[in-house]
Amino acid sequence: MRHPTRDGLSWDDNGLGPVARWTRQPDIEAIERVCRRALKLNHNVDCTVQPHANGEFSKLYAVDSIRGKHIIRISLPVDPGNKTLGEVSTLRLVHRMTDIPVPKVIAWDETPNNELGFEWLLMEMMPGKLAHYRWRKMTDAQKEILTKRVAEFHTQLLRCGNLGQGFRSIGTLGTGINADCSSAVTPSPGPIVDSVFFSGPRSNYAVPRGPFDSSHDWLQAYLDLIITEHTNVLAKSKTEDDKEHVEMVLRLARKLLRMVHKIFPSLVFPPEHTVLWHDDLSLKNILVDNNGRITGVIGWECVSTMPRWMACQMPAFLRGASRKQKPSRDSYTNLAPRPSSLPTSDEDHLDNEGKTELYWIHLMEYDQTRLREVYQSRMTQLLGPEWEKDVEEAQLKVDFLGAVSRCGTQFYPTRVEQWVDAIDRKEFVSLMQVLRKGIKKEKPSMTPAAGNTTTHKVHHERPPNGNGASRVQQEIQRHERMHLAGSGNPAASVIFRTGSPTKTATMTGSWTPSRPSSVNSHRPTTSWRGSVSGVAGSHLETPQSPVSVHVRRRSSDGISMTSLELPNPRSPVNVHIRRNSGSTCVSATSSVVSGTTASLTKLG
């Protein structure tokens, strides 16, 4: 029997969507008792438990004892029972059927009926450091070896399942009423564990949750959920701007819903062939040793069986903008050396080596461009030429999923709608190309020939031509100097939500934009550099942990994203920004992800 209680969980809206919050914290002494019992440790044997990391829906604690080093994940009841059962079933299967280095499961409880009051999972701690922190120091050869190894892992996942043929239907392994992940039998897909389906009020919507027999059924449920959500939002909208935007999302979602059956067959028997697909194989989910060799792959908590066409995408760490020419360090701005008094360990610092962050973004794009060819070549070696055919045939389906996901998160709805309309006219064009450049229609001729039907020729907006060196230089200068809106030093009112009462500080400075670094996240980013000119309210506590703030702003193309960096905060904060540029007012809400600060009065 499943336990649907969601005690300990609440959802806040930070302006970008629902954010899971803990209404009570796990007790460290209770965690130690659970670990001692699971590891069969006597009370007179040392066992230390310390906070290790925080996930989006869980907290990780490091456990050190004579049994070795372990990790215990305490999870919020975002999808009660299913989330833990799915991770256990997936880890045990991958551990048994592949040589991918994943944590070994020790014990778990998918219910809150324990002294913690939360579901938990105890597993071994994998050796190594996150590749994210070692990537800049790795050689090209080491990066190529890592990429080829990931291709080998991917090939094994494609064959992982019943008789080496994967699975049938879309869902999460080991979930559902009759699931038993303690069995050695290969688990079957059950209801899908995905934040798309359980975040905020979505968990209460009456939509199917799987297992789904086909891509058609899954994407239809996804779009039904978006339509239900925005219909509810529309009923509560108070301003014409809000209503206009919600109506745009609803119009786009309904267009996509009408298109589903054109791309995906609605009747499928037997259920569609599916494979295990780790959609978040980023450098923060890959552990490496000092030589760049992979020692562990983590982040399996929401991994599901997905259509094979989804697995034709690049792994997350290789998704990014194309850059064929290696950036020259000398072309980028130098930064002041990092103060020696600030921490420099791998866990909390990426050494910029005296160069602006834009240089590292462009270098990463160059790495991704080069390594995508390495990955594709290795996959073809392992699977044969059929792999290249699969990738080609999957492109339209992958783009359709990208359009659906952007519709649900409200990013670039105008350009997504341009893509949908083009596909409906059977003008097959890449979604990424449309997101980057848009589609411009030529005006119809004023005097069409008699009997002819007026047509619209579609072409993509292109930047002006220029010679190679000067174009690169201009691009760097444009991204380093361009402000978020207008020029000069626009003021911003920043509200630090560290509790009650709200603390307010007004900052002046300039915005430094940079290009997006993820193919699935084409959002402009900006860095704030300035100083505090005043503080209102009671004393503003200076944060202690690194801070990186995502800020949402409304533009002519719907909702786009920017990033506000506060170089010196000492604790997590939420930031609301309202600034005026001429007659344009930009209002946004943000929430903190990561960053650092040493003083209140000097942020630049």
N, C-alpha and C positions, 0 to 999 in steps of 0.2 A: 504493500500500500504506500502510495506517495504521500508526502507531507506538504501541503500547499501553503503552510504558514509563511508569511514574509516578515516576521518579527525581526527587528534590527535593521530594516532597510527603509529608506525614504528616497524620494526622487526630487531633485531640484532642477530648475531650468536656468542655465547660465547664459541664455541667449543663443547658444549654438545647438541646444538640444538637451534631453534629460541627462542628469549626472547622478549617479548612485551615491548615496550618503549613508554613513554608519550612524544609527541612532544610539548605539551603545558600542563600546569597544571590547574586543576579546580580552579576557583576563589572563595575564601572563602566567600566573601560578596554575590556573586551570589547564593552560596549554602544556605546561611542564608535566602535570599529572597524566594527561592524555598520552604524551610522548613516552613517559616512563612505562605506562601500561602496554603500549603498542610495541615498544622495544624490549620489554621484559627486563626492566632495570629495577634493582632494589633501591630503597630509599637512601641507603648509605653510599650509593655510587653517584659520582658527579654527573649532572646533566644540566647544561646551560641552554637557555632559550633567549634569543635576542631578535629584535625586529630586523628584517633583511631587506624587504622591498614592498612597495604598495602597487598592486595592480588596479585596473579599472573597476573590478568587481571583487577583489580579494586582497588579503594581506598575507605576506610571506614572512615566516620566522625561521631563522637558522637554529638548528638543534645540534649541539656538540656533546658527544658522550663516548664511552668506551666502544660503542657499537659503530662509531664513525660519525661522519657529518651528514646531516639530513636537512630537508626542507619540509615544513608543514604549511600548507595553504589553507587559510581560513576564509571561506567564501560567503559573500552575501547571498541571500536566497532570491537571486534574480530570476532563476528558473529552478525552483526548489527540487532537489534531488537529481534532476536530469543533468545539471551542469557537472556535478561531481562524478556521477555515474558515467557520463560521456567521456570525461577525461581519463578515468580509470580504465574503461574498456579500450580506448584508443591507445593509451600508453602500453598496456599489457599486450595488445595485438602487435603493435609496431616493434616492441621489445622482442617478441617471440618470432616474428616472421621476417625481420630485416636486420641489417647490421647498423642501422642508424643509432647513434648513441643518445638514447633518451633515458630519463630518470626511471629507476626501478621502483614500482609501487610497493610500499611496505604495508600500509593499512589505511582505512578510510571509514567515514561514516557519512552517508548522504542525507542524513536526517539531522534536525536540530535537537534530537532527544539525547543530549549528552551534557556534560558539565560546562561546555563552551556555549551551548545554545546556538551553535552554527554548524553547518556541514564542514567537514575537513578532510584533507588528504595528506598523508605522510609519505614522502618519497626520498630517495637518496639525492644528495647534493652532487651535481655534476662538476667536474674539475674545469679549470680554465677561466678566462675573462671574456666579457662580452666583446665580440668582434668590432662593435661600434667604437670602442675606445682604443683599439689597436690598429684599425684600418689605415690610418694616416702613416703609420710607421712600417706597414707591411710592404714588401717589394712587389713589383708587378708579377713576378713568377709565383710568389706565395698567393696572391689574389687569384691567379689563374688556376692554381691547384685547388683552392677552396671552391671556386666556381664549378670546376669539373666534379668535385666531390658532391656538391649539392645536386648536380645533374644525376649522379649515380643514385643519390637518395630518392630523388623524384621518380626515377625509373622503378625503384623498388616499391614505392607507394602505389604506382600505377598497377602493379601486379599483386599488391597486398589484398587479401580477401579470400573468398571461397575458391579453392582449386587454382589460385594464382590468377583469377580472372576478375578481380575487383568485386563489386557489389551490384545489387539491383535496388533502385530507388534512392531518393535524396533524403538524408537525415543524419542524425548523430548516433553513433554506435552505442549500444547498451542502454538506450533510454526507452521509456515506455513502461506500461503497467507490468508486463510479464518478463521484463529484462532481468538477466542474472549475469552480472559481469564477473562473478567469482568463478564461473564455469570456464573450462578450457576450450569450449566450443567457440568457433568464430562468431562474434556477435553480429546481429543484423541491425540495419539502420532503423531508428525510431524517430520520435518527434525531434525536430531540429532545434539545437541550442544555438541561438544567434541573437545578438543584441538588436538586430533589425526587428525581431519578433517579441522581445521581452522588455525593451527599454521603456521606462515611464508608463504611461497609460496603455501602451500597446499590448501589454500582457493581458489586458482585460478585453481586447477587441475580439469579436466573434469571427475569426478567420481561421482557416485550416493551418495546422502547424506541422504537418507531416506525420509519418514519412510520405513523401510525394512520389508518385509513379513516374513523373516526367518533369522536364524543364518547364513545360507549359503550365502545369499545375502549380509549381513552386513560384514562378514569376507572377502568375495571376494572383496568388495569395499575397505576395509582396505588394503588388499594386493595389489590391483591395484594401490592404492595411493602410497604405498611404492615403487613399481616397477617404477612408473612414476617419483617419486622423485629421486631415485638413478640412473635411466637412464639419467636424466638431469645432475646429479652430475658427472657421469662417463664421459660425454661429455666435462666437464670442468676440469677434473682431470689433473694435470700437472706432478705428479711424479708416478713412478711405484708402490710405496707402496700404494698410495691413490687409484690407479686403481685396484690393487690387492684386497684391502679391499672392495671397492664398488662392484666389481665383485663377491666376496664371499657373500655379502648381497643379491645381485640380484639372485644368484644361490639358496640361501636358500629360498628367497621369492617365487621363481617359484616352488620349491619343495613343499612348503606349499600350494601354489595355486592349485597344482595338487592333493593335499591330501584333500582339503576342502570337496569335494563331497563324500569322503569315510567315513567321520565322521558325516557330516550334510546333510540331504536330500535337494536336490535342488528344488524339487517341493513340496510346502506346501499350502494346502487349507483346512480350512480357515487359515489366517495368524497365525503365531506361538504365543502361549500363552506367555505373558510377564508380568513382575512385576516391580514396582518401586524398584530400587536398589541404595542405597547410598554407592558408592564404596570407599569413603574416610572418613569412620567413625573412624577416629583416635582420640587419646586423645586430639588433638588440635581442634577438632570439637565437643567435648562433654563438657558441662559446668556442674559444680557440686557445691554444697554448702559446708559448713565447715564439714559436716558429710559424705561427699562423695556421697550424693544423687544427681541424675541427675536433673538439673534445665533447661537445654536447649540442643538442638541438632541443630548445624548450619552447614554451608558449602553445601548448596543445589543448588548452581548456575549452576552446570553442571550435575545434577542428571537426569537420563533418565529411560525409561522403557526398561528393558533388558530381555533376555531369562531367564527362571526360573533356568536353570542350573548355571547361573552366581551367582544367589542368594544363591547357596549352599556353597559358600565360607565362610570362617571366616570373620567377620568384620575386618577392617584394624588394629585396635588396638590389635588384637589377632594374627596377622600374624608375625611369627618369627621363628628362629631356635629352635629346641627342646633341652630342658635342664631339665632333671628329678631330678637332685640333686641340692638342694639349695646351692648357693655359700657361702663359709665361708668368712666372712669379713677379718679374720686374714690372709688369704692366699694372699691378695692383697696389693699392695703398698700403703703406706700412703702418702698423699699430705700435703703441708704446708697449714695452715688455710687461708681462704680468708681474705684479708685486710678489716678491718672494715670501711675504707673510701669508699670502692666500694659499689654500690647499692645492696640491698639484697631483694627487693620486689619480690613477686611472678611473676609479669609480665616480669621481665627481668633476672631472676636468678633461676637456679636449684642448691640447696645446695648439694654439693658432700659429705658433712659430713666428710671431710678429707680423702676420698678414691678416688683412680683413677677411671676414667670414665669406664674402663673395668669392674669393679665390678658392676656398675649400669647397664651396658649392659647385663651382665650375669644374674643379678637378674631379669631384665625385661624378658629375655628369659625364666627363670624359672616361672615367673608369667604367661606368655603367654601359656606355656606348660600346667600348672595346670588349668588355666581358660578356655582353649579350651575344656576340658572335661566338665566343668561346663556349658559352652554355649551349647555344643552338647546335654547334658542331658536335659537341659531346653527346647531346641527346640523339642526334641523327646517327652517330656511331653505335649507340646502344640499342636504338629501336628501328633503325633502318630508314629508308627514304619515305616510308609511310608517315613518319612523324612530321616531316615538312608539309605533307599534304593535310594532315590533321590540323596543324597550326593555321594554315591558310584558310581552311574551311571553317575554323572556329572564330575567325575575326569578327564577322558580323554579329555572332551571338555574344561574344565578349563585349562588343561595343553596346549592344542592346542592354546588357546587364549594367554597364557603366552609366547609360542614360537613366535607367531605373533608379540606381543608387543616388545619382545626383539630383534626380527629381525629389526623392525622399528627403535629402539633406539640403535642398534649396540652393545648390551651387550652380550658377550659370544657367538658370532655366531658359533664358532667351536663346542661347546658343544650342542648348540641348534640343529645344523645339525646332530650331533650324535644321539640325541633323535629322530629327524624326521626319520632318516634312520632305527633306531631300530623299530619304530612304523610301518614303511613301510614293515619291515620284520615280522610284527605281534609279535614283542617282546615287550609286554606292560610293560613299566617301567615309574616311576614317573619322570616328568621333573625336579623337585627340586633335586631329587637324582642324576640325570645326571649332573646338574649344579654344585653340590657340589663335586662330585667325578669323573665325567667323565665316559666314557665307554672304556674299553680296550679289544681289540680283540686278542684272542689267534692265534698264527701263525698256518696256516694249516699244516697238516702232510706232510712231504716230500715224503712219500710212501703210498698214499691212496689206499684202497682196490679197486680192479678192479670193475668198474661199479658204484662206490659210488660217490656221488656229494660232493665236498669239502664244508664243513660248517664252520662257525665261531662261536665259543662259546663266549658269551658276559658275562663279569663279571665286577663288579665295584671295582675300586681301594679303598683299605681300609688302614687306618692308622695302624701302628704296635700295637699289643696288649700290655697291661700293666696292673698292678693292679690299682684299682679304685683311691686311694688317690694320688699315684704318677702320674697317667695319668692326673688328674685334675691339679696338681701342674705343670707338664710339659706344659700343654696347656696354663696355665696362663703365665708362664715364656716365652713361645714361642711368645705369642701375645704381651707381654710387651717389649721384648727385640729385636725381629726380626726387621730388617730395611727393607725399601722398596726394596732396591736392594743392595746386598753385606753387608758389615759391616763397622764399624767406623763411622765417622761423615761426610757424603757427603755434598758437598756445593750445594747451589741452588741460581740461579739468579731470583729474584722476581720482577716483574714489576707491580707497583701500578698504575692502570689507573684511576686517579682522575681528568682527564681533560687534557688540552694541556698546556705545554709540558708534556710528559710522565715522571713520577718519577720512578727511579730505585734504589733498595736496594739489596745488596748481603748479604745473611744470611748463617751462618753455624750452624749445630746442628745435631740432630738425628731424625729418624722417629720411631714412636711408633704405630704399627698397632693394630687394634681391629677387632673383628668379626662383620659382617653385622647384623643389628637388624631387618630387614624386610624380610619376606618370598618372597615378590615381588621385593626385592632389594638386591640380593646376590652380593654385591660389597665389596671388601676389603676397609677398611678405615684406614687412618693413621693420627696421630697427629704430627705436626711439633713443635719441641722444640729447640730453638737456640737463637742466638743473631745477630743483624745487624752489619756487619763488614765494611760497607761502603755505602754511598748514592751518586748516580750520578744524574746530572740534577739539576733543581732548588729545592727549599726547599720542602721536603716531608711532607705534612700535616699529622698529626697523626689523624686517624679516631676516631669518638666518639661513634659509636654504636657497639653492639656485632657483631662479624664476624665469620662465619664458611664457609670455602671455599671448594667447590667441584672441584677436579682436575681430568681431564681425561688423562690417559696414555695408550700408545699402548703396548701390550704384545703379547706373542706367541699365546694367545687365543683371539686375536682381541682387543677390547677396554674394559678396566676395569676401575673402579672408585676408587679414593682415596679421602681422605678428609684432607685438610690442615687447621689447627687451628692457628690463631694468637690471643694469649690471650689478647692483649692490644689495638686493633684498636679503633679509635674514629669516623669513618664515613665509609659508604659503599665503597668498592674497588673491582676492578676486578684484578685478579692475573694471570700472565702467568709464567709458570715454565719451565725452561730448565736446566737440570742437567746431568752431566756425571758420570757414574759409570763404571770404567774400559773402555772397548771399546763400552759400550752401552750408547746411548744417549736417554733420555726420554724427549719428548717435549709435553707440555700440555697446555690447556687453562682452566681457571676456572672463576666462578663468585661467588660473595659473597652472603651468605644467612643470617647469623647472627653471634655475638662474642663481646669482649671488650678490651680496652688497655689504659694504663696510661702513657706510655713513648715510645719514638721512639727507644732508644738505647738498651732497655732491653725487649726482647720478650720472654725470657725463664722463 
